[in-house]
Amino acid sequence: MSALTVLLALLPIIWLIVALSILKLPAWKATSVAAIGSFIVAITYFQADPMIMLSGALEGAALAIWPILLVITAAIFVYNLVVHTKAMETIKTMLSSVTSDMRVLALLLAWGFGAFMEGMAGFGTAVAIPAAMMVAVGFDPLKSIIACLVANSVPTTYGSIGIPTTTLASLTGLDPVHLGTFIAVQLFLLNIIAPFFVVMIIGGGVKALKGVFLVTLLSGLALAIPEVIINKLLGPELSVISASIAIMAVIILCAKFLPPNDPAYQVKQADAPKVSGSEGLIAAMPFILIFVLLLLTSKLFPAINGPLASIKTSVPIYQGEGAKPYTFVWIATPGIMIFIAGILGGFIQKASAGEIFGTLGSTVKNLKFTYLTIITVVMTAKLMTYSGMTIEIANALVAATGTMYPAFSPIVGALGAFLTGSGTNSNVLFGPLQIASAQSLDPANWEDLGFWLAAVNSGAAGIGKMLSPQSIAISIGAVGPALKAYLDSHKEITPEEAHKLEHEVEANVIMNSAFKYFLIFIIMHGAIAFFGQNYIHVIHKVFF
């Protein structure tokens, strides 16, 4: 293994770091160049057959389109439709009226509703929507953004109906139920700790936990426990959506029966119109239908899942050694169910067919660069894996770190999300690398370690998103208008105070403020990855 070989194998990754972090190129341009560069390096220095590499790239495009982009399009379409029908405003009103205690309200919006938006749509909505809602009711803008970035660090791996995890499973050939369960076990402690950070960020330190410690603990457990159970029973698709409902239910019940009474943490709220039960049900109907359809077509209901899953087509695409046909499952795939739920939900909310399909058309149009980014990222990953570049990088990493590699493995996953702003893209880029690292560490019995390190990559991707320039830019874009509207309606705020608040909503301030939480999470995850590998067989025994 020469230094030149490792350097050339790393070239696509180095290019992405430079292009995205230094040159500030749009993601689709950077990833397109990375795909082309990977192909050139593969057929020249690594002497791969050009036609085989082209077939590998084509397989990557197929995986990107079906099911990854299908799910992303469906999820964003439903979200956009709910915004169009004004149902999102109804949901916001319902949530904001639960409590006047800023700590409990922050838990409900940043932690509970943020997890729901991540599980439902992902792609920045879990930070942008809750942060804007918090600012709109009077929260400090910087604290709102930081709280939402920290809260979003753990649900990311199950975002957009679990697409980062299911994509990683498809790309590496791992069982998605086992992979999702490993991730949930690894994140268990972070799931419990994250809401405590949310309260401390909003309340100004550890003292803010007084009076809300129990609801904070219960809201953490409400993610950690259901996430493990749902992954074990159903797989990753519904794990965060279902758990987020449990989180919000726990917080609402605690706010009703164990309300904190500390005037120091009261937030003044404008009188909002009351939302009836039927209005709330109609507003949430698309999300309810998604849950029901995904549940009914899951493996829990084999009488439905079996016939639908049999509607599929297997196509030989990759032509290299050990190639397997790529299978398109046409009906029993989450994207199709989300589309059906969205259309039915839109009609229930009295949207016309023109409005529904117009929203779909605008969604597709607005996602065109996202499509190109994801297709070229998956192509790059396939080319690097099939040409041998990935295994060269893995061998070099293991040679440098030895048996300590698992402790450093979260940095790899976090780097991918920091660069691309996406847990899915991080898993596509570095999931195969983690598998190759496991093979390098334990050539004879690498399978269990491969599951473990792949899970580490997916969990760490959410931590990397905490500092991702893309996540921060989305949060600024959402919070800016909400802050302006708040200042316009509160003339008692002095120009000096308004200027200070507006100055806080800047990328460098946000990144510096979030860094300490990133550091805490990445160190904790590294410790979990390193020491937890000794208990992989125990996890297998307990859950499988």
N, C-alpha and C positions, 0 to 999 in steps of 0.2 A: 504494500500500500504506500504509494509515493505521495508526497505533498502536492504535486501537480494534479494527480488523480482526484484527491480530495477537494482541491481548490476548484477544479472544473466541475466536479459533481455539485459543489456548493454554489456555482455561478448563478443559477436561477434564483436561489434564496438571497444571495448577496445583491443581485439586481433589484429584487423586490424591496429589500431594506433601503437601498439607495433611492430607488424611484419613488417610493411612497413616503419615506421619512425625510429625505433631503431635497429631492427634486420636486416633490409635491405633485407628481403626475396623477391624473385621474386613475382610479383603480383599474378600469377596463383597458387603458393603454398599457399600464405596467404589466398586467397579467398576460395581455396578448403578446407583448415582447418576450415575457418569460416562457410562454409556450413555444414560440418560434425558436428562442435560444436553446431551450431544452432539446428540441428536435435536432437542431444543428449539432450540439455537443454529443447527443446520443449516437448519431450516425457517423460522426467523424472520430472523435477521440475514443468513444466507447465501442465503436465499430458495430453498431446495431444495424440490422437490415432495415433500410428505409421503408419498405412496404409494410413490414411488421410494425414498425413504429407508427406509421400512419394508421394502421388498423387499431393500435392501442389508443391513439389520440381520438379516433372515431368512437371507440368504446367509452372513453371519457366523456365525449359530447353526449352520447346516449344516456349515460348515468346522470349527467347534469340536467338534461331535459326531463327525463322520466325516471325517478320521481321528484328530484330536488326542486327544479323550477316549477313543476306542477303544484307542489305544496306551497311554495313561497307565493306564487301568483294567487292561488286560492285564498290563502290566509290574508294577504294584503287586500284582495278584492272584498272580502267580507268586512274587514275593518273599514275600508273606504266607504262601503255601502252603509254601514252603521253610522258613520259620520254624516253621510249624505242625507239619510232619513231623519237626522237629528236625535236618533236614539242614544248616541254617545253623550249628548247633553243631559238626557234623562238619567243615564247611569252616573254621570258626574254629580248631578244634583243629589241623587240618592246617597252616594258615598260621602259627600261633603257634609251632609246633615246628621251623620251618625253621632258625632261628639264635638265638643268645643275644646277639648284638651289637645294641644298641638302634638304631643308625643304619640297619643293613641291615633290621632288622625294621620300622622306621618306613617305609622305602622300600617294603617289601612290603605293609604294611597301608594306609598313607595314600596312597601313590602308585599301587601296582599294584592292590590290591583296591579302593581307593577309585575308581579309574578304571573298574573292572569294574562296581561298584555304580551308578556314574553312567550308564554305557552301558546297563545292564540296567534300572534302576528310576528313577534320578534322584530328584527331589523330596526332597532332604535326606538320603537314605539313604547317599550317598557320604561325607558328613561324620559323620553320627550313628553308623553301624555301625563304621567303622574307629576312630574316636576312642574309642568305648566299649571296643572290643577292646584298644586300646593302654593305656587306664587300667586295665583288668582285669588286665593282666600287669605293671603297675607303673610306667607312664610318668607323668610330670607331667601333670595334667589340662589346664592352660592351654596348655602346649606341644603336647599332643596335638590340641587343638581348632584352634590356629593352624596347625599343620602340615597338618591335613586341609582347612582352609579354603583355604590356599594351594595345596595339591595339587589341589583341586577346581576351581580357577579356570580351568584350560584344557580339561578334558574336557566342561564343561557344555554347550557348543554341540551336542554329539552325545549328550546324555543321553536316557534313555528311548527307546532305539532311534532316536536321531537326530531326535527330534520337534521341537526348536527350529529346526533347519536345514530340515527338510522342510516345516514350517509356514511358515517365511519364504519358501521357494521357492513354495509354493502361493499365499501371499498376494500376492506380487509378480510372479508369472508367470515367475520365473527358473528355469533348469534346475538341479535339485538336485545333479546330479553336478558341474557347473561351480561352483556356489556352494560346495558342500562342499570342493572342491579348493582354491578361493581361500582359504577359512577355514583349511584345513590348512597352506597355504603361509605365510599371515600368522602363524599360531601356532607355526611351526616353531621359532623361537628361544626363545620362551617355554616351549615343551614341553621343551626341553633344560635351561633354567635352573631351572624350577620344582623338580625333585627336589633340586637343590643347596640351595635354600632350606629344603626339608624337613629335610635332614640338619643344616644349620646351626641351625635352630630347635630340633631335638631335642638336638643335641650341644653347643649353647651357643656357636656362632660358627664362623668359618672354620677354626679349628684342628680341628674335628670331621671335616673332609674328609680328613684324613690317614689313609691306609689304606683308604679307601672311595671315593676319587675316581673310579676306573675303573668300579666298579659303579654309581655315581651317574650318570656320563656315559652309560654303556650303557643304563641304565633310562630316561634322557631320550630317547635316540635310538630306543629301543624303542617309544616313543609317536610321536615326530615322523615317523620314516620310514614305518612301516606306515600311519599316518593319511593321509598323502599318497597312497600307492599304493592303499589300499582305497577312498578317496573317488573316485579316478580310475577304478578298475575297477568298483566296485559302487555307489558313492554313500555318503551319510552314515550310513545305518542301522546298519551293522556296524563302522564305523571304530574307535570307541573300545572296543567289546567285544573285537574281534579284537586290537587293539593292547594292551589290558590283559593279555590272555593272554600276549602276547610279553613284556611288562614283567615279569610274575610269573615266567615261565620264565627270563628273563635273571638276575633276582635270585636265584632258587633255585639256578641253576647256579653263579653266582658265590659264593654262600654255601657251596656244596659243594666247589668246586675252588679258590676263592681266598678262603678265610675270613679275615676280619680278626682280629687277635689283640691287642686292646688292653683290658686289664682295666678301664680307666676307663669304658668304655662297655658293660660287661656288665650285662644285666638278669637278675635272678633269676626263674626261672620254676618254678612248681609242676609236679610230675610230672603229665603228662596221658596219658590212655590212647592207645595207638598206634592209628592208623587204617589199615586195610588198603586195598589198591588198589581192591578191589571196593566197599568202603564209600564211598571217595572218589568213585568213578565214579557210584554210585547217588545220592550227595548232590548231585553236579553235573549230573545227568541233565537236569533241566528247562532249564538254561542251555545244555547241549550241544545239545539238541533245538531250542532257539530259533535257535542259530547255524546248524544244519544246514537247518532249514526256510526261514529267511530267505535262505540262500545258494542253495538249490535253486530257490526261486521268484523269484530275482533275474534280471536281464537277462543274466547269464552263462549261464543255461540257458534259451534262447528257446523250446525245445520245451515246457517247463513253464510259463514265464512268459507266453508268448503266449496260449494258451487260457484260462488263469486270468484274465489281465488283460482279456480280451474280455468277461468277465462283469461288466457295468457298466451303469449307468443315467445318462443325461444329462437334467438337469431345468433348465428356465429358471426362475431364481429372481429375480436382480436384473433390474430392468426399465429401467435407465437407459441412457444413450448408450454404445455400445460393449460392451453386455452380452454375455457368453458363458454358455452353459448350464453349470451346475455338475455335475460328474461324480462319481458314487458308484461306486468300484471295490469290489466286494463280497467278493472272495476274495483276490486278489493284493495284499493290503495288510498291513503288518506286524502290526497288532493281531490279526487273525484267526490268523496263524501263531503268535503268542505265546500266544494262548489255547489253541490245539491243543497246543503244546509243553507248556504248564503242566498241562493235563489229563492228557496221556500221562505226563509226568514224575511227577505226583502218584500215578498208578496204579502206576508202577514203584517209587515209594517206599512202596507199600502203604497209601496213603490210600484210604479208602472214597469212593464217589460222594457220600455225604452230607457228608463232611468237605470234599471238593473244592468242591462247589457251595455249601456253607455258608460256606467261606472267600471264595468269589466274592461271595456275598450281603453278607457283612460288609464286604468291600472296597468294594463299590458304596455301601453305607450310609455308610461313613466318608469317602467322597470327595464327598458331596453338595455341600458348600460349595465344594470345588475345581471341580466341574462348573459351578456358577453363576458362579464367578469367571472361569473361562476363557471361557465363553460370552459374558459381558458385556464382557470385555476385547476379544474378537474383534469383537463388535458395535460397540464404541466405535471401534476402528481402521477398520472398514469405513465407518462413518458419517462419520468425519473425512476419510477419503480421498475418498469419493464426493461429499461436499458442498463440497470445495475447501479445507477447513481445513488439511489436511496441507501442501498446496503453499504456502499463505500462511506457515506456520511455517518451511518450508524456505527460502523466499525471504528471510525475515527473518534466518535464521541465516547464510545465504550473504552477505547484504548486510553483516552485522556482522563477519564473519570473512574474507570474500573468498576468495582462492585458498588461504588457510591452513585453510579449513574441514576438510579431511581430518585434519589434526593434532588437531582438537578432536572429531572424530566419535566416537572411542571413549567419550568422556564421556557421549554420548547413550545408547549401548547400556548402559553401566554404570549410569546413572541408572535405566533401566527395570528392571534386575534388582535394584538396591538397593531400589527401592520395592516391587516385587511379589514378590521372592524367587524369580523364575523367569526362566530364559533364554528360554523359549517366550513368556511374556507380554511380555518386553522386545522380542523380535523382532516380535510382533504390534503392539505400540504404536508402535515407532519404525522398523521395517523400511521401511514405505512412505515415512516421512519421509526416510530416507537415499536412497531412489530419487528422490524429489522434489528433494532437494538436488543430486544428480548432474545432474538435468535443468536445474536452475537454473544450475549451474556451467558446463555444456557442453550447451546446448540441441540442437546439431546432432548431436553424437556422444556421447551420454550413456550408452549401453548398457554399455560396459566399466567406466566409472567407477561406474555403478549396481551392477554385480556387486561391485566392490571395496568400496564403502561399505556395502552390505548385509552383506558378509562381515565387515567391521569391526564392525558392530553386533552380530552374533552372537558373535564372539570376545570382544568387550568385555563382553558380558552376564555371562560367567563371572567376570570381574574384579569386576564390581559385586556379584556374589553373595558375594564375600569379606567384605563389610561389611553385607550384608543382615540386618536385624533378624530376619527369618524364619529364615535359615540359622543365625544365632547361637542363636536360641531352640531350634531343633531340636537343635543340638549340646549345649546345656546340659541339655535334657530327656533326652538319651541318656547323657551322661557322668555326671550326678548319681547315678543308681542304681548305675552301675558303680563310681564312686568310693566310695560308701557301702559296697558289698560288699567292696571292697578294704580299706578301713579296718577293717571288722569282722573280717576274716580276718588282719589284721596288727596285733596288739595292741602290738607294740613301737613303733609310731608314737605319739609323745606327743600329748596333747590340743592343745598349741600348734601343732605341725606339722599336725595334722589340720585345725584351724581355718583355718590359712593356706591349705592346699590347697583347702578348701571355699570360702574367700573368693575365690580366683582364678576360680572358675567363675561369674562374674557378667558380664552383658552389656557394661557400660561398660569393664571391664578387657579383655575379649576384643576389643572394637571398637578400643580404643586400641592394643592390641598388634598388631592386624592392619593398622592404617592405613598403616604405612610400606611394607608389602609391596604393598598396593593402589596406593600412590603410584608405586612403582617400576614396577609392571606397566602402569599406565595411561599413564605417560610413555613407556615403551618401545613400547607399542602405538600411541600417537600418532605416534611417530617412524616406525614401520614403515608406518603408514597413509599418512603424508605422503610419505615418500621412495619407498615401494614403488609408488605410483600411476604412477611413471614407467616401471615395468617390467611393466605389465599385459600389453602385447603380447608380451613375452618369455614370460610365464607361459602365455599362450594358445598360443604357438608350441611350447613344450616339452610341454605336457600335452594340448593338443587339436588 
